Amino acid sequence: MHEQYGLDVLSASILVRRGQTSSEQVKFFLEQELTYLHNPFLFDDMEEVVDRINEAVAEGENVCVIGDRDVDGITSTALLVQELRDMGLSVTYQLPEGDDPYGMTIKGVEKAHEDKVTLMITVDCGISNFDEIAHAHSLGIDTIVLDHHISGDTLPPALAIIDPKMPGSGYPFEHLAGCGVAAKVIWALRFSKTDFYREECILLHAQPGHDTIIIQAMRIQNLLVIDRVIEEVNPGLLSPSQSKALSFLSCGLPILVLDAQAELVQLKQAFGKKIDIHLVEMRPQMEAVMPVMKNKGLFALSNLSRAIKYSPFGRDELQVLYTLFVAYCMKKHPSLDSDYESILDLVAIGTVADLMPMEDENRILVKRGLKVLAQGRRESLMPLFSMQNLLGKQLSTSDISWQISPVINASGRMGKPSVALEMMLSSDLGQTEELAGQLLRLNKERQKLGEESWDRLLKMAKDSFEATGSKLVVVEDSTLSRGITGVMASRLLKQFNAPALVLATVAEGRVSASMRSPDSFNARDFLSRFSDLFLDFGGHACAGGFSMDISQLHSFKQRVMDEIDTMDCLPDEVEEVNIDCTLPEAYMTPDIIKVVEFFEPYGEKNPPLVLLMEGAVIENIQIMNNKNGSVQHVKMTLAFGQYKWPALYWNAADRIGRDFDVGTAVDIVFRLGRNYFRNQETLQITVLDLKPSV
């Protein structure tokens, strides 16, 4: 890997230790060009979606976007509403306000019908809204579903469905967030405005072999390879009528090549000088957009190409031409490349907030999105970032997780998701400042509600945990705000290390509930066993939710207890720390941050690097109190090799004098990051564990 991809030895060894060894996996660590993203037209229904939305533009239709109340749902809605409005459409939106249930509702469909809406588009929801979509259809309203949740046994009767988790979707990566799905549709819509949409063409390359001519061609539509041929011709031994390559080329499509004269020489050598074939030379257009190609043939370009390193076809010169053609199309149309990047800030926020795996194309989407956020290109977010002291920082996924997501989430949890959405959509600085302030106030209110509810729920949770034989925690509270059921379920999961289900009674005699579970328990599968009782439900493997009529509550609780009797206790999950690398003194220099940041963005399935120093000496220690003085943290300076390192060790003051002290040589397991204090940036160690050196 070190030699194949030009990686430094340390990064290469960590990738191998993490099991990231295939060319496809390594690609998403090394590259960040948007050309490496999967083509949206791999979704089987994408053309139907694009054509229907373009028809709505042409006919001046009214469109309604239906989203969800969480960060992913809000960012998804913001992205699509903005894009559709930029296309000239009249667009309204619906988010679950107050105690409204998740997803599409009959009431919402009726409202859309009153507003003369003829096209509804769901984002981050819709895959389970069978009845609502059928009702919309009966009223003459088409529905497009853009979702990323697991589908049920029956798909809704939508005009088109884009969902990477839907069986048979055609898409190669199932872990896009809802905002990622919306972003794919936006790219496809923009592509539909180019000359390349739906137009087929052929890419051709012929080259000499061993006394033969090797002819390769591929048929392309929407930048996807839909057919391919390769033929090795012995000159004079194969008549043109017998050639499968010539048959492939004789379908009347434009045949694009890099150098027409050179390609004709090879074809005439293979089939004789009488061959009549028209080739379209692309070199002038491609060089105008990508000057690095100037005067270089495909062989030379294959040595320069980064993409070819990851190709399953090896150093295939036709594959080089294909990757160049894709890059040319995207560079020629900035709306697909540099301008498209500007929407990835919201994609990054939604993807990180929804805990999507930080692998495959999510890495590029988030990496580029973080760059856009750091540049402050979306003015509507600047007041919030200023209030959270994030301006001027080199942003990471942890900044989103701790400083941005909870604040946006609070608006949905407190029943006012439109506050966050309107802030994102607003172009008025005064309005965005006011809305950002509202978000911070809503977040404080949510935190207060959570703390007030926690002690009450904890007592009920302990009783439930015992009653279920330590298999499950079920808590029901009629005074609980539905907006914090997910937060409470997450806290209970952490407290008991068992699946946690929190139910709240909401308006109109409904129960709203959230479930969170460990990796070893599938929350959605569990809830699906009771789906006949629910008004709606959905979720992922580790998180689910539902609403139901309160009249079903007794039956639900009874059936849950019956189900528990058949369940085994989950095995205790021992908290392990996997060390990525033991660092010799020579490697522990300020440059080590480059290795740490190479592996960013961090998140699900790509946790922050954990490093080990053996024999670091503690030079000084300071005790830091938390706000109420109940917990004491440790600040220390570590000497290792030629450098001294500031370090923090949380909740560890009681270990001073017992496990370590000033002058102690210790082995330290740690993470490394950047610390920003009073506009000064320093590298700082966060200690995960330590022990005296032997």
N, C-alpha and C positions, 0 to 999 in steps of 0.2 A: 504493500500500500504506500509505503514511504517513497519507493521508486516510481510506482505506477502513476500516482497522482501528485507527486512533488510535495507531499506533506512532511512536516517536521516529524522526527522519530517519536516524540512524546505524544503528540496529537494522534498519530497513526496507531500507537500502541493502545491508547485509551479507546479509540474507535473499535479496535478489535476486541478489547475487553468488554465493551458494551454490545458486542454482536452486530455492529454496523459495518459489514464487510462487503456486501454486494455493491456493484457499480451504481445501482439505482438508489441504494441507501446513502452511499458516500456522496453522490451528486448533490443531494439536498443539504449537505453540510458545507460543501465547497462552493456552490453556485448560488447566485441571487438574481440572475437575469430573469425577466418575466417570460422569456422564451422557453424556460424549463417547466413552466406550469402546464398542467394537463389541459388539452383543448376542450372547451366547454361543449363542443358538438359531439363529444363522445357520449353525452347524455342522449338517449334515444329520442326523447321528445323535444329536444332543444329547438329544432327548426319550427315545430308547431308553436312553441312559445313565442319565438321571435316574430313569426309571421302574424300571429294573432295580435300582438302588441303593436306592430307596425300598421296593421289594419285599423286598430283603434285610433292611432294617430291620424291616419288618412281620413277616417270617418268622423273625427272630432268627438269621440265617445267619452263618456264619464267613467273613470276608473276608480276603484276603491282598493286600497292595500290593507290587509288584515295582518297584524303582527301580534307579538306576545309582550308581556310586561317585564321580562328580564333583560339583561344587557344585550344578549344576542338578538332577542326579538326587537328591541328598540333600535339597535344599530342596523339590523336588516331592513327595518321599515324606513329608517332615515335614508339609507342608500338607495332603495328602490323609489321612494317618493321623489327624492331629489332628481334622480335620473329621468324618471317619467315626466316630471315637470319640465326639465331641460329639453325634453323631446317635444314639448308643446302640449302635453296632455293636461286635462283638468283632473286633478287627483285629490281624493280625500283619503283619510285613513281611519282605521278603527283599532284601538288597543284596549285590553281589558282594564277598564277603570273601576275604582272602588272594589266591590265584591263580584264583578263580572267574572264568569268562568273563562277558562283558558280556551283560546282558539276561536274558530268561527261559531257564531250563534244564529239561531233562527231570528232572534230579535235584530241582530246586525244585518242579516240578509233582507229583512223587511225594510229596515232603514235605508239600505242601499237601493232597494227597489223604489222607495219614495223619492230618492234623490236622482232617479233616472240613470242609475249606474247599469252598464251593460257588461262590464268585465270586472271581476273580483280576483285579486291575486293574494294568496296567503304567503307569508314569510315566517319561517321558524314555527309553523303550525300547519294544520290542514290535512295531514295524512290520515287522521282518524275521524275527520268530519264528514262521514258518509251522508247522514240525513240532511245536514245543512247544505251541502253542495247539491244534493238531489233537489232540495227545495229551491235553491237559486236557479237551477236549470229549469224547473217548472215555471219560474217567473221570467224566463227568457234571459237570464244572466249567465254568461260563461264564467267558469272558474279555472284558474291556473294555480296549482299547488307547488310552492317552493318550500321544501321542508328538509330536515335531516334526521328526523326521528324514525324509529323502527315502525314499519307499517304492520297493520293487522292482517288477518287472513283475507279480508275483502278490501280492495282499494276503492276509494271514493270515485264517483262518476264525473271526474274532472275532465276538462278539455285536454289538459296535459299535466303531467306530474314530473317534477325534477326533484329527486331525492336520492342521494348517493347510497343510502342504506336499503333502498327498495330493490328486491330481487329483480335482476334483468334490467337495471337502469343503464347498463353499458359503461358506467364510469369506473375507472380503475382505483379510486381512493374513496373509501366510504366515510372518512372521519372529518369531512368539512363541517364547520359550524353553519348555522342558518345564514349568517352574514356572508360566509364564503360561498354558499349556494347563490345568494342574491348577486354577489360580485361576478360569478360565472355568467349569470344571465345578462348582466350589464355589459360584459365583454362581448357576448354573442350579439347583443343588440347593436353595439357599436360596429362590430364586424359586418353586420348586415347592411351597413351604409357604404361599404367598400365595393369595389368592382369584383372582388373575389367571392362574394357570398353566393353560394349554390352553383357557382361556375366551376366546371370540371376542366382540368388540363392534365397534361402528361409531362413529367420530367424525364429526360433521357440523357444517358451517358454511355458512350462506347469507347473501349480502350483495348490496346493490344494485349493478347495473352501469349502463350507459348505456341507460336505459329497459328494462332487463332485470333479472332476478334470477340471480345466479351461485350455483349450488349445488355444493358440494364435499363429498365423503365418502370415508372410507377405512376398510377393514376391518382389524382388528388382532387378532393372536393372539401371546401371549408377548411383547408390546410390539413386535412386528414388523409392518410394513405388508405385508399379503399381497394387497390389491387396493385400487383407487382409482378414483373416478369424478369427472368434472367436467362440468357441463352449464349452459349459459346459456339461460335460459327467457324468452321474450317472453310476459308475462302475457296470458292469454286466447287465445293462438295455439296452445298445446300442451295437449292433454288429459292428465290424470294417467296414463291407460293407455298413452300414448305416451312417457312420460318414462323415460329410462334411469336417472336419479337415483332416482326413486321406486321403480323396480323393484329397484335396488340396496339400498334401505332396507327393502324388504318381505320380507326373508328371515327375520324373526323374531328377529334379534339385538337386544340392548339398543343404543339409539342415544344416545350421550353428547354433550352440548353444554355450553358454558359458561353460557349464559343461555337457558333454555328459552322464555321469553315472547318475547324478541326474535327467536329463530329461527323460532318459529311464525308471527309476523307476516310474515316474509319468505316462508315457505312458502305461506301463505294468499294472499299477494299474487301468487305465481307460479301457483298451481293452484286458487284459489278458496277461499271460507270453509268449504266442506263437507269439506275434506281432513281425514282422521282419522289422526293419527300421534302416537305416544307418545314423548316425549323425556325423557331423564333429565338433570336439571340437576346439573352437577358443581361449580359455584362454591362452595357452602358447604364441601364436603370439601377442595377444593383450596386455598381461602383459609386454612383451618385449619392446613394443613401449610406453605403458602407465603404468609405475610401480605403480601408485596410485591405480590400480585395484587389486593389489596382494592379493590373498586369500579372496576376498570379493565377496559375492553373489549379485544377482541383487537387492534384497531388500535393502541390505546395500548400494549398489551403487546408488539406487534411492534416498536415503537420502543425498548423497553427490552431486548428479547431479544438476548442475545449469540449464541445458537445460530443465529438467523436470518441473521446475517452470512455464515455458511458454507453456507447451504442452496442446493442447486442449483435450488430452486423460487423463489428470490428472496423478496420480502416477501409470502409466501403466508400468509394468516391461518389457514388450516387447518393448515399446517405449524407455526405458532406453537402452536396448540392441541395438536398431537401432541407437540411437545417439552415443553410444560407437563405433559401427561399422563404422559409417561415420568418426568419429574422428580418429579411427585406420587407416582407408584407407588414410586419409590426412596426418597423422603423419608419416605413413610408407613411404610416397612419399613426401619429402620436397618440390618438385616442385609444389605441390598443396597447400602448407601451408607456411612454413618459407621462402622458396625461392620465392614463389609467391608474398609474401608481398613486395618484392623489386621493383615490377612494380607499386605499388600503389601510389608512389610519383607523377607520371605523371597523374594518375587517380584523385588524390586529386586536382591537379592544374586545370585540365580540368573541373572537376565537379563544383568547386567553381567558376571558370571563366564563366561558362555557366549558372550560377544562378540556378542550379538545387535545388529542395527542399531538405533541410537538414533533411530528415526523412528516416525511413526504413533503407535499407542496405547502402544507401549513407552515413549514419553516420559512419558506420564501415569502409567503403572504404576510407573516408576522414580522419578519426581519425588515422587509421593505416598508411595512406599515409603521414600525417603530421609528424608522428614518423620517418618514413624513411627519409623524407626531413631534419629533425632536426639532424639525425645521419650522414647526408652527404654521403649516400651510393652511390649516382649517381654522379660520379666525374665530368661528363660533365656539371652539374649544378653549381658546386662549384664556378667557377669564377663569374658567374652572382650573386649568393648569396653573395659573398664577396663584389662585387661592390655595392650591395644594403644594405650592413651592416646587413645581416641576420644571419651570422655564429654565432653559440653559443647561439642563442636565442631559447626560448621555443615558437615554431611557432604556429600561429593561422590562421584561415581562413582570417582574416583582413590583415595579412601580405601578403598572396597570392593576395588578391583583390587589395591592394594598391601598392605593391612593385614588384610583379612578373607578374601578368596577363597583366597589361597595356604595359609592355615592350615586352612581347611575342606577344601580340596583334598588337603592332605597326608594326612588320615585315609584317604581313598580310595586315594591312590597307595601308601600303606604297608599297604594291605590291611585297614584297620579303619574303613570308612565309618560303621559303626554308632556309633562314638564321637561323631562330629559330630551324627548324627541323634538319638541319645539326649540329647545336650546341648540340642538345639532343643526336644525334646518334654518335657523334665523340668520339673517345677514345684518341685523341691527346690533351694534356693540352694546348699547345701553340695555337692550332686551336680554342679550346673552348674559350680561353681568347679573341682572336681576334673577334670571332663571338659574344660573349657577349658584347664587346665594340661596335660592329656594331649595336646590338639591342638597346643599350642605345642611340646611335646617331640617329637611326631611330625614337625612341620615342620622342626625343627632336624636331626632324623635324615635326613629326605628331602634337605635341603640338603647334608648331609655326603655322602650317597650320590651325589648328583649331581656334586659336585666330585671325588670319588674316581673316578667313571666317565668324566668329561669328557676328560681327557688321553688315556685309552686309546681312547675312541671317536673322538676327533679324528684320530688317526693313521689309523685304519681308514677314516674318512670321506674324508680326502684321497686315499687310494689309490682308493676307490670313485669319487670325483668324476672322477679322471683316467680310470679304466677305462670310465666311461660317457660319455666325451666331454663332460664338464661339463653333462650333462643331468639327472642324478639322483644322490642320495646314498643308498646302501643300507648299513646297518650291522647286523651280527648279532653278538650277544654272549650266550653261554650263562650268564654270571655276572651279567647285568644284572637288576635288579628290574623286574618288569613295570610296577610303579607309576610308574616314571620314564621309560618309553619316550616318552610324550607330551612331557615336559619336554625330553628330549634331542633329539627330532625338531624341536621349536621352536627350540632353540639352533642346531642344524645348519642349519636353514632360514635363520636370520639370518646365520650364518657364511658360507654358500656361495650364498645367494640362489637356491637351487634346491630342488625338491621333495626332502624327506628322509624316509626310511623306516627305522625302528628296530625290530629284531626281538629278542625275548628268549625264551629257552626257559624254560617254567614247568613246574609239576607235571604228572604224568600224561602225559608225552610230548607236550605241546602247545606251540605257539609263539604268543606274544601280540605284536602289533605295533601301532605307531602311525605315522601319516603326517601330515605338515604340508606345505603347499604355498603358493606365492605366489598372488595373486588371479588371475593369468593361467593357472593350471593347476588343473583340477578333480580333486582327490584322490579323491573318491568314484567318479567316472566311471572313473578309472584303475584303482582297486581292483576295480571291478565286472567287469573283463575276466578276473579270476582267481577269480571267486566260486565256481566249481565246485570249487576246492581248499579253500575255507574252511569252518570249522564255523559261523562267523557273521561278519558284517561290517556296517559302517554308517558314517554320518558326514555331514559337510556338504561344501560345495565345497572348502574350504581345510583340512579336517581329517577324517581317517578312521582307522579301526582295524579289526582283525580278529583272529581266532584260528584256528589250523588244527592238524591233527595233524602231528607232526614228520616223519612219513613223506612228507608232501607238500612238505617244505621244498626239496628238490633241484629238483623240477619247477617250483616257484614261482620260484626264483632263475633257472632257465634261461629260463622264459617271460618274466620281467621283462627279462632281457637281450635277448631276441628283440624284445620290444616297444620297447625303447629304440632299437634299430636303425631303427625306423620314425619315431621322434620327431625333431622339430627342437629345437634349443637354444632355451630361452626367451630373449626379448630382455632385455638388462640393464635392470633397473628403477632408473632414476636417482632418487635421493631428492630430492624437490622440496618446497619450503616454499611453500604458497599463502598469500599475505598477504591477510587479510580487509579491512584498512582502514589507510590512512595517517592518523595522528591529528595534526591541528593542535594547537598549544600550548593553545588555548582549550578543547579537548576533553579534554586529558590532565589531569584532575582526579580526586580520589578517587571521584567519582560514576561514573567509567568502569567501576567494578566492577559496577554495575547492568547495564550492557550485557553484560559478560562473563557474568554469572550468568543473564541472560535466556535465553541460548542453552544453559544446562545443562538436563538432564543431558547430559554429553558421552559419546561412545563411538563405536562403529563407525558410519560414514557421517555422523557429526556430531563431527568432531575439535574440540578446544579452539580458541578464537579465536586467530589469529596477527595481531599488530598491529605497526605500524611507526612509530617516532619518528625524525624527521630532524633532526640537529643537537643531540642531547642532549650535555651536557658531563659528562665523568667527573671527579668532585670528589675521590674517594679510592678506593684499592684495597687490599684485604687478600688474602693468599694463604691458602687453607685446604687442609690435607693430608687425604687419606683415611686410613683406619685403619692401613694398612701404609706410608703415605708414598709409594706408587708413583705416585699421581695427585694433581695439585694443581688445586684449583678456585679460582675468583676471586669474591670478594665485593666489591661496589663501590657507590658512591652516585652517582646520576645526577641532574643538574639539567636540568629541562625546563620552560619556562614559569615559573609561580609556585611549582612544587613540586619537592621533592627525593624521589627514589625509591630504596629499597634494592633491590639486584639481585644475582642469582647467575648465574654463567657457569661451567658445569661443564667440567672438563678443559681449561681455557683458559689456565693459568698460563704456558705456553710462548709465548703470543702477546703477553704484556706486553712493551712496549718495541719490539715489531716492528709490530703492527697497532694497538695502542692504549696509552695511558698516562694518568697523571693530567693533567688539563687538555685532553685530546684531545676534540674535538667529533666525535661518531660518529652514524651512522645505525644504529639498533638494531631488529632483528626480535625480538619477544618475546611471551611469554604473561604474563598477570597473574592472580594468585590471592591467597588469604589465607594468611598464615603464622601459626602458633600456637607461641609460645615462652614458656615459664614463665607460662602462662595469660594472655599478652598477645597480642592479635590485631592484625596489621599487614598492609598490602598489600605484596606483593613481586613484583618482576619476575623472570622466568626468561628469560635471554637465550638465543636460539636461534642468532643470528649477528649480527655487526656489522662495519662497515667505516668508515674515516675519512670524515667528511663532505666533500663537494667544495666 
